[in-house]
């Protein structure tokens, strides 16, 4: 190692003593006027240079050697025994590359937190929230929607009862999540169906009118039961309030429940479910239809018709990639 210059402070006075130091046979030799130190490396502590400040080598007896020779200090850091934190800190702080890498890692962690962390927290919360709170979020959302966007159904009572009975019969023969089926008229929603937290499934009059077969309506209901089964609307509502508020919500702040409920109707209208959620609900519907011996193509048929229906605010028809989504239902075998 080439000798490097520095200033020695004896720990007693503030006076700097110019010295030259070098590594020699596993020891640090420090020489200056009336100074001759020979220190084993395991008695040395190295504090790396921070910014423009000089590096600092702590020696026994409270003495310190200050040096601005970064290359020499780096070499010394490598020579120190073991992986001391000082050594690592030195390497990390001394290299711009590591600083940039750390910045990139930080950005990725924050991004991942928002992209996956919040949805993951919402998913966990959605499955740990007491059912009574979930039901309450659903009923408060429904109350808001009935105030602003839903009217009583104008479908004949017999028609409503027939569809309700058919769904109930299928759900007796296969496991459906607990649900409550409602028919509502809604000029705002158009031909549509939606699932609220707690299992309320709303089917609009326009959707029933758009269908050419009851099995098409049942197929849409099955898709909504998929959303119920996976608690998608609750997850959507929880995601919108962020990770911190999710924690508050699951620890039982009732006030935040009302906020969640208030935000859900517009969330369902504006952003809708994610592609992953739609895929989950579609997968559920496909299995459901096959078990019910309803041709899966019924779902593709009504999806295709929804796609051609002009509507600003559709939930089903705003679902992404209708044609792509319909494909598995077209190719799936009937029972
Ligand atoms: Zn959906």
Boltz pocket constraint, residues with backbone or C-beta under 6 A from the ligand:
constraints:
  - pocket:
      binder: B
      contacts: [[A, 223], [A, 227], [A, 273], [A, 278], [A, 281], [A, 315], [A, 316], [A, 319]]
      max_distance: 6.0
